[in-house]
Each structure stands twice: as C-alpha cells, then as structure tokens.
Amino acid sequence: VRGAAARQRLETVLAQAGLQDRAGERVGRLSGGMRRRLELARALIHAPQLLILDEPTTGLDPEAWERTWQHLLALRQQGDFTLLCSTHRADEAARCDRLMVLCGGKVVACASPDALLAQVAGDVISLQARDGAELPALLLQRFGLQALASPGEAAGLTEISLRQAAGHTWVPRLIEAFEPGRILSVAVRRPTLADAYLHLTGSALALKSPQGAA
C-alpha cells in the first residue's frame, strides 16, 4: 500500500482504533492497551482477506475490548474476510462462527458455539465452600451428583461446579445437606462456552479477563 492510498488507509485504521489523535506520537509512549490496538491497526492497513490473531484483546480494558470486536465483526460482515483467532475467553469465542476446542495439544471438538452449548444439559450450579475439596465425593454419595472442584479466588475456598435440571430446586437441598457455614454461596445459571469446555475436557477454562475487568 503506497502513496495516497497508504495515507488514506492509515487515517482509517487509526480512527477505527481510536488513535487518530496520537498519530504523531512515538509508540514507546503509548500505553499497553494502545499498543495492542495499534498492532491490530497495522495488521489491517493492507485490507487482508485472512487475518490470524493470537489472543488479540489481551491487555485491553472492557471498552477497548468491545470496540475491537465490533470492528472485527463489521469487517467480517462486509464480505470477503476471514478471521482466525485463538483465545482463552468464552465470551470472545461466542462471537465466532465455528470453534475448534484444543486440550493438551489435541482437538477435542469442532463445531458452532450453539452446537457445543447443546452438549451441556441442564443448569449450572456453582457453590463456594470452605475446604470443599471432598465435597464432590460427598455430593456423589448423598445425591448421586457428579461435581468438579477447583481452587477458589481466596485461600481456603473451593469452587464446586455441577450440572442439573431445574437447578433452582437444588439450592435449599445443597445448603441444608452440610453443616452451617460450610457452603458460603450457591448460584444457578445457564451454561456458557466455559462450561462446554469443562464438559469436553474435564478442565476449567483459564479465563483471561481484560485489564480493569477482573
């Protein structure tokens, strides 16, 4: 891309990245999020038909994350443009047409987001418990429920996840099944792609949230 066309493309991609007012500034003075947006602008300056991105939104704040994806989706809708993206984020994967799920270097599934979600039946029940590593075995023994445990965000806490139809009816049963104070919280929600990944691989998805989000 040369001459007037290059200058026009430069103005376009900088505006799309929200960096038009920083065009004369050295890259070294930009924040990490701005540099990430600039990387995407540089990749788009020649209007490629195929764009390969490796976790493109790492380091972006929520507003920049949303703006970046709105731009990518708009490019895709314009026609002859294919986007291949690697990500650890379920909300990012949900915006794709087709997903290839990798675990341990192997492909474990390849389907649309809706098809992967359809493999996760029932509601997802999430419990936060104190010293709850043995709770999956107790839930299996008492109720016949299959559950998975993972370390909680705080020391001494355990996150328990299980799937069950009519999940709301299980909330009082689960709380009453253990001594007071053992279960700190119970939440019920519909499955996400992170739950589909857990169902397919047996491992929790290593979510990477944008800076400032969590």
C-alpha positions as CSV (number, residue, x, y, z in Angstrom):
1,V,0.0,0.0,0.0
2,R,1.7,3.2,-1.2
3,G,1.2,6.9,-1.7
4,A,-2.2,8.5,-1.2
5,A,-3.9,5.1,-0.7
6,A,-1.5,4.3,2.2
7,R,-2.2,7.7,3.8
8,Q,-5.9,7.2,3.5
9,R,-5.7,3.7,4.9
10,L,-3.5,5.0,7.8
11,E,-6.1,7.5,8.7
12,T,-8.9,4.9,8.5
13,V,-7.3,2.3,10.7
14,L,-6.1,4.8,13.3
15,A,-9.6,6.2,13.6
16,Q,-11.0,2.7,13.9
17,A,-8.5,2.0,16.7
18,G,-9.3,5.4,18.4
19,L,-5.7,6.5,18.0
20,Q,-6.1,9.3,15.4
21,D,-5.2,12.0,18.0
22,R,-2.0,10.1,18.8
23,A,-0.8,9.7,15.2
24,G,2.3,11.8,15.7
25,E,3.4,10.2,19.0
26,R,6.2,7.6,19.4
27,V,4.9,4.1,20.0
28,G,7.1,3.8,23.2
29,R,4.9,6.5,24.8
30,L,1.7,4.6,24.3
31,S,0.0,2.5,27.0
32,G,-0.1,-1.3,26.7
33,G,-3.7,-1.2,25.6
34,M,-3.0,1.5,22.9
35,R,-0.1,-0.6,21.6
36,R,-2.4,-3.6,21.3
37,R,-4.9,-1.5,19.3
38,L,-2.1,-0.2,17.2
39,E,-0.9,-3.8,16.4
40,L,-4.4,-4.6,15.1
41,A,-4.4,-1.4,13.0
42,R,-1.1,-2.3,11.4
43,A,-2.4,-5.8,10.6
44,L,-5.4,-4.3,8.8
45,I,-3.7,-1.5,6.9
46,H,-3.5,-3.5,3.7
47,A,-7.1,-4.8,3.9
48,P,-6.2,-8.5,4.2
49,Q,-8.6,-11.3,3.2
50,L,-7.3,-13.5,6.0
51,L,-6.4,-12.2,9.5
52,I,-4.8,-14.5,12.0
53,L,-4.9,-13.2,15.6
54,D,-3.3,-14.8,18.7
55,E,-5.4,-13.6,21.8
56,P,-5.8,-10.1,20.2
57,T,-7.6,-8.4,23.1
58,T,-5.1,-9.2,25.9
59,G,-4.4,-6.1,27.8
60,L,-7.4,-4.2,26.6
61,D,-9.9,-2.5,29.0
62,P,-13.6,-3.5,28.6
63,E,-14.4,-0.5,26.4
64,A,-11.5,-1.1,24.1
65,W,-12.3,-4.9,24.0
66,E,-15.8,-4.2,22.9
67,R,-14.8,-1.6,20.3
68,T,-12.2,-4.0,18.9
69,W,-14.7,-6.8,18.4
70,Q,-17.3,-4.6,17.0
71,H,-14.7,-3.5,14.4
72,L,-13.7,-7.1,13.6
73,L,-17.3,-8.2,13.2
74,A,-18.0,-5.3,11.0
75,L,-15.1,-6.3,8.7
76,R,-16.4,-9.9,8.6
77,Q,-19.9,-8.7,7.6
78,Q,-18.5,-6.7,4.7
79,G,-17.8,-9.8,2.7
80,D,-14.6,-11.4,1.6
81,F,-12.8,-11.5,5.0
82,T,-11.9,-14.5,7.2
83,L,-10.8,-14.2,10.8
84,L,-8.9,-17.0,12.6
85,C,-8.5,-16.2,16.3
86,S,-7.0,-18.1,19.3
87,T,-8.5,-17.2,22.7
88,H,-9.0,-18.4,26.3
89,R,-12.1,-16.2,26.7
90,A,-15.5,-17.8,26.4
91,D,-17.2,-14.5,25.6
92,E,-14.7,-14.0,22.8
93,A,-15.2,-17.5,21.4
94,A,-19.0,-17.0,21.4
95,R,-18.6,-14.3,18.7
96,C,-17.1,-16.8,16.3
97,D,-18.9,-18.9,13.7
98,R,-17.1,-22.1,14.4
99,L,-14.9,-23.2,17.2
100,M,-12.1,-25.8,17.4
101,V,-11.5,-26.8,21.1
102,L,-8.0,-27.8,21.9
103,C,-6.8,-29.5,25.1
104,G,-3.4,-30.9,25.7
105,G,-2.4,-30.2,22.1
106,K,-5.3,-32.3,20.7
107,V,-8.6,-31.3,19.0
108,V,-11.5,-32.5,21.2
109,A,-14.3,-30.8,19.3
110,C,-15.0,-28.7,16.2
111,A,-18.5,-27.1,15.9
112,S,-20.5,-23.9,16.1
113,P,-20.9,-22.3,19.5
114,D,-24.6,-23.3,19.7
115,A,-23.7,-26.9,18.9
116,L,-21.1,-27.0,21.7
117,L,-23.6,-25.4,24.2
118,A,-26.2,-28.0,23.2
119,Q,-23.9,-30.7,24.7
120,V,-24.2,-29.1,28.2
121,A,-27.6,-30.2,29.5
122,G,-29.4,-28.6,32.5
123,D,-28.5,-25.6,34.6
124,V,-25.0,-25.0,36.0
125,I,-24.9,-24.9,39.8
126,S,-21.8,-23.2,41.3
127,L,-21.0,-23.5,45.0
128,Q,-18.4,-21.7,47.0
129,A,-17.3,-23.6,50.1
130,R,-14.7,-23.7,52.8
131,D,-12.2,-26.5,52.5
132,G,-14.5,-28.2,50.0
133,A,-12.1,-30.5,48.1
134,E,-14.0,-33.5,49.4
135,L,-17.5,-32.1,48.5
136,P,-17.7,-33.8,45.1
137,A,-17.3,-37.2,46.7
138,L,-20.0,-36.3,49.3
139,L,-22.4,-35.0,46.6
140,L,-22.0,-38.2,44.7
141,Q,-22.5,-40.3,47.8
142,R,-25.6,-38.4,49.1
143,F,-27.3,-37.3,45.9
144,G,-25.7,-39.1,43.0
145,L,-24.5,-35.8,41.6
146,Q,-21.3,-35.5,39.5
147,A,-19.3,-32.4,40.5
148,L,-15.9,-30.9,39.9
149,A,-13.8,-28.9,42.4
150,S,-11.3,-26.1,41.7
151,P,-9.4,-23.7,43.9
152,G,-11.4,-20.6,44.8
153,E,-10.2,-17.0,44.5
154,A,-9.4,-16.7,48.2
155,A,-7.3,-19.1,50.3
156,G,-9.2,-21.9,51.9
157,L,-12.1,-21.6,49.5
158,T,-13.2,-24.2,46.9
159,E,-15.4,-23.7,43.8
160,I,-17.7,-26.6,43.1
161,S,-19.5,-26.9,39.8
162,L,-22.2,-29.3,38.7
163,R,-25.0,-29.6,36.1
164,Q,-28.6,-30.5,37.0
165,A,-32.0,-29.9,35.5
166,A,-34.2,-27.4,37.4
167,G,-31.1,-26.2,39.2
168,H,-33.1,-23.7,41.4
169,T,-34.8,-26.6,43.2
170,W,-31.4,-27.9,44.4
171,V,-30.3,-24.7,46.2
172,P,-32.0,-25.3,49.5
173,R,-31.2,-29.1,49.4
174,L,-27.5,-28.4,48.9
175,I,-27.3,-25.7,51.7
176,E,-29.1,-27.9,54.2
177,A,-27.1,-31.0,53.3
178,F,-23.9,-29.6,55.1
179,E,-23.2,-28.0,58.4
180,P,-24.0,-24.3,58.7
181,G,-21.3,-22.0,57.2
182,R,-19.7,-24.8,55.0
183,I,-21.5,-23.6,51.9
184,L,-20.9,-19.8,51.5
185,S,-22.8,-19.2,48.3
186,V,-24.9,-21.1,45.7
187,A,-25.5,-19.7,42.2
188,V,-27.6,-21.1,39.3
189,R,-27.2,-20.0,35.7
190,R,-27.5,-21.2,32.1
191,P,-24.4,-22.9,30.6
192,T,-21.7,-20.9,28.8
193,L,-18.9,-22.0,26.5
194,A,-16.7,-22.2,29.5
195,D,-19.0,-24.9,30.8
196,A,-18.9,-26.6,27.4
197,Y,-15.1,-26.6,27.6
198,L,-15.2,-28.1,31.1
199,H,-17.7,-30.7,29.9
200,L,-15.5,-31.6,26.9
201,T,-12.1,-31.6,28.5
202,G,-12.7,-32.1,32.3
203,S,-10.6,-28.9,32.9
204,A,-11.8,-25.4,33.7
205,L,-11.1,-22.8,31.0
206,A,-8.3,-20.5,32.0
207,L,-10.2,-17.3,31.6
208,K,-8.2,-14.1,30.8
209,S,-10.2,-11.0,31.5
210,P,-9.4,-7.6,30.1
211,Q,-7.4,-5.3,32.4
212,G,-9.7,-3.5,34.7
213,A,-12.4,-6.1,34.5
214,A,-11.0,-8.6,37.0
